[in-house]
Amino acid sequence: MTRCLVRGPRGSGRVASVATRPFFEFPKRRCCRIGNGELITLLGPNGSGKSTLLNCIMNLLEPQAGSIVLDGLPVGRMGHRDIAQRVVYVPQSTNVSFAYTVRDYVAMGRAPFLKMYSSPSPEDYAKVDRALDRLGVSDLAARSYNELSGGQRQLVDVARALAQDPRLILFDEPTSALDYGNQIKVLRMVKELSCEGYAIVMTTHNPDHPILLDSSVCLLDRDGCLTKGIVDEIMQEDRLEAVYQSEMVIRYVEDARRRVCMTARF
């Protein structure tokens, strides 16, 4: 079982303090847990610290207070290979200097499981091909990653994450560069992965996503205070208006058979 725990220090609500963000704040002695099959959508305005929190979970940034624990071990005491065998981070964008083919780029997701100087096995490439097929980008396998559009790169990045065969997936705005059809494809896949037992944290700027995914919600406000709860508890108009400083409307739409979050008319 994979379990990730983010908690504040005893007697304090401060959780993850890094140079780029003063602090994330929980209620005193509270923590945020994620276990197998749980899907958490992380909402918050620009600069609130969503990406920073994901980087702390990956041990790419070091908390100055509180702790992050993965499978019972503080991530700061784990090697990067050990973390990468359990967790994969899908950033908003990736810069690649060498002209790797898409298939070889996705095969890099198998690196945490390879011995030094060894190459991916046929079994590794089978995982790669299945991931490309699942994202509908098998036709891009022989193309250079650097020649792809932003949206195509984002789909390939998700394929690389799946090829890594993680237990916890951190998606940083995975739909930001996608057209509407591919947004729905990726969101549907995120939900399916959760149902298959993967633990998932997904940042997004679209407050309709947690309602569509029926996920748990972590809301980071402008002061860095993080609140976690179920959709019906967190996704309230007054909460969202305070965070986004815009008039928000949440209504049940009969034709969609669900609640929908939208902005009021300009």
C-alpha positions in Angstrom: 0.0 0.0 0.0 1.2 3.5 -0.8 0.3 6.3 1.6 1.5 9.8 1.5 1.2 12.0 4.6 1.8 15.8 4.8 1.7 17.1 8.4 2.6 20.2 10.4 5.1 20.2 13.3 3.7 19.7 16.8 2.1 22.8 18.1 2.1 24.6 14.8 -0.1 24.8 11.7 2.8 25.4 9.4 3.4 22.5 7.0 5.8 23.1 4.2 8.0 26.2 4.2 10.3 26.9 1.3 12.1 29.9 -0.2 9.4 30.5 -2.8 6.5 30.3 -0.4 6.3 31.5 3.2 4.2 28.6 4.4 1.3 26.3 3.9 -1.0 26.3 6.9 -3.1 23.5 8.3 -5.2 23.7 11.5 -3.0 22.9 14.5 -1.6 19.3 14.6 -3.7 18.4 11.5 -2.4 16.4 8.5 -3.4 15.6 5.0 -3.3 11.9 3.9 -3.7 10.2 0.6 -4.0 6.5 0.2 -4.5 4.0 -2.6 -7.3 4.8 -5.0 -7.8 8.3 -3.6 -8.1 11.3 -6.0 -7.4 14.7 -4.6 -7.9 17.9 -6.7 -5.8 20.8 -5.6 -7.3 24.2 -6.3 -5.9 27.7 -5.6 -5.0 31.0 -7.3 -1.7 31.6 -9.1 1.2 31.8 -6.7 -0.6 30.1 -3.8 1.9 27.2 -3.8 0.2 24.3 -5.6 3.2 23.3 -7.7 5.5 24.0 -4.7 3.6 21.4 -2.6 4.0 18.8 -5.3 7.7 19.5 -5.5 8.0 19.0 -1.7 6.2 15.6 -2.0 8.8 14.6 -4.6 11.7 15.9 -2.4 12.7 18.4 -5.1 12.2 21.2 -2.5 12.9 20.8 1.2 10.3 21.8 3.8 11.6 24.0 6.5 8.8 22.9 8.9 6.5 20.0 9.2 7.1 16.7 7.3 6.1 14.7 4.3 6.0 10.9 4.8 5.7 8.3 2.0 5.0 4.7 3.0 6.0 5.5 6.6 9.3 7.1 5.6 10.1 10.8 5.6 10.8 11.7 1.9 13.9 13.6 3.0 15.5 10.3 4.0 14.6 8.5 0.8 16.8 8.3 -2.3 15.4 9.8 -5.5 15.3 6.3 -7.1 13.2 5.0 -4.1 10.8 7.9 -4.5 10.6 7.5 -8.3 9.7 3.8 -8.0 6.6 4.9 -6.1 5.8 8.4 -7.2 5.7 10.1 -10.6 5.5 13.9 -11.1 3.9 15.2 -14.4 4.9 18.9 -14.6 3.1 21.5 -16.6 5.8 21.5 -19.3 9.1 19.7 -20.0 12.1 21.0 -21.8 14.2 18.4 -23.6 17.4 19.4 -25.3 18.1 16.2 -27.2 15.9 15.1 -30.1 14.5 11.9 -28.5 11.8 10.0 -30.3 8.5 9.9 -28.4 8.9 6.2 -27.8 12.4 6.6 -26.3 11.3 9.6 -24.3 8.4 7.6 -22.8 10.8 4.7 -22.1 12.8 7.0 -19.8 9.9 6.5 -17.4 11.4 3.0 -16.8 14.7 4.4 -15.6 14.1 4.0 -11.9 13.8 0.3 -12.4 17.0 -0.2 -14.5 20.5 -1.0 -13.3 23.3 1.4 -14.2 24.3 1.2 -17.9 21.4 -1.2 -18.7 18.9 -0.6 -21.4 15.1 -1.0 -21.3 14.0 -4.6 -21.8 11.3 -5.8 -24.2 9.0 -5.9 -21.2 9.8 -2.2 -20.5 9.0 -1.3 -24.1 5.7 -3.2 -23.8 4.7 -0.9 -21.0 5.7 2.0 -23.1 3.6 0.9 -26.1 0.6 0.3 -23.8 0.9 3.7 -22.3 1.1 5.4 -25.8 -1.9 3.4 -26.9 -3.9 4.4 -23.8 -3.3 8.1 -24.5 -4.1 7.7 -28.2 -0.6 8.9 -29.3 0.9 5.7 -30.7 1.1 7.4 -34.1 3.6 9.8 -32.6 6.0 7.1 -31.4 8.7 7.7 -34.1 8.5 11.5 -34.1 10.9 13.7 -32.2 9.4 14.9 -28.9 10.7 18.4 -29.6 8.6 18.6 -32.8 5.3 18.1 -31.0 2.8 20.8 -30.1 2.3 21.7 -26.5 -0.9 19.6 -26.3 0.8 16.6 -27.9 3.7 16.9 -25.4 1.3 17.0 -22.5 -0.3 13.7 -23.6 3.1 12.1 -24.1 4.2 13.3 -20.7 1.2 11.5 -19.2 2.1 8.4 -21.2 5.6 8.5 -19.7 4.1 8.7 -16.2 2.0 5.6 -16.9 5.0 3.7 -18.2 6.8 4.4 -15.0 4.1 2.2 -13.3 3.8 4.4 -10.1 1.5 4.1 -7.2 1.1 7.8 -6.6 0.8 10.2 -9.5 1.2 14.0 -9.1 -0.4 15.8 -12.1 0.4 19.5 -12.3 -2.4 21.1 -14.4 -2.5 18.1 -16.9 -5.1 19.7 -19.1 -3.6 23.3 -19.4 -2.4 22.9 -23.0 -5.1 20.6 -24.3 -8.1 21.2 -26.5 -11.5 20.5 -25.0 -11.8 16.9 -26.3 -8.3 15.9 -25.0 -9.1 17.6 -21.7 -12.1 15.3 -21.3 -9.9 12.3 -22.4 -7.3 13.0 -19.8 -9.8 13.7 -17.0 -11.6 10.5 -17.8 -8.2 8.7 -17.6 -7.4 10.3 -14.3 -10.7 9.0 -12.9 -10.1 5.5 -14.3 -6.6 5.4 -12.8 -8.0 6.3 -9.4 -10.6 3.5 -9.7 -7.7 1.1 -10.6 -6.1 1.9 -7.2 -3.6 4.7 -8.1 -3.4 7.5 -5.6 -3.6 10.8 -7.4 -3.1 14.5 -6.7 -4.0 16.8 -9.5 -3.7 20.6 -9.5 -6.0 22.6 -11.7 -7.3 26.1 -12.3 -10.7 24.9 -13.3 -13.0 24.7 -10.3 -15.4 22.5 -12.3 -12.9 19.7 -12.4 -13.3 18.4 -8.8 -17.1 18.3 -9.3 -16.7 16.5 -12.6 -14.3 14.0 -11.1 -16.2 13.7 -7.8 -12.8 13.9 -6.0 -11.6 15.0 -2.6 -10.6 18.7 -2.7 -7.7 20.6 -1.2 -8.3 24.4 -1.4 -5.3 26.7 -1.0 -6.4 30.2 -0.3 -4.5 33.4 -0.9 -2.9 33.3 2.6 -1.6 29.8 2.1 -4.2 28.1 4.2 -5.0 24.6 2.9 -8.4 23.1 3.6 -9.3 19.5 2.6 -12.7 18.0 2.3 -15.3 16.4 0.1 -16.7 18.2 -2.9 -20.0 19.2 -1.4 -18.2 20.6 1.6 -15.4 22.6 -0.1 -17.0 23.6 -3.4 -19.2 26.4 -2.1 -19.8 29.7 -3.9 -18.6 31.9 -1.0 -15.3 29.9 -0.5 -14.5 30.0 -4.3 -15.4 33.7 -4.6 -12.9 34.5 -1.7 -10.2 32.5 -3.4 -10.7 33.7 -7.0 -12.1 37.1 -6.3 -14.8 36.6 -8.9 -18.5 35.9 -8.7 -19.0 32.1 -8.9 -22.2 30.1 -9.5 -22.7 26.4 -8.7 -25.9 24.9 -10.1 -27.3 21.5 -10.9 -27.7 21.1 -14.6 -30.4 18.5 -15.5 -29.0 17.8 -19.0 -25.5 17.2 -17.6 -26.9 15.2 -14.6 -24.5 16.9 -12.2 -23.6 20.2 -10.5 -21.6 22.7 -12.6 -19.3 25.4 -11.4 -19.2 28.5 -13.6 -18.6 32.2 -13.5 -21.5 34.7 -13.6 -22.2 36.5 -16.8 -19.8 39.4 -17.5 
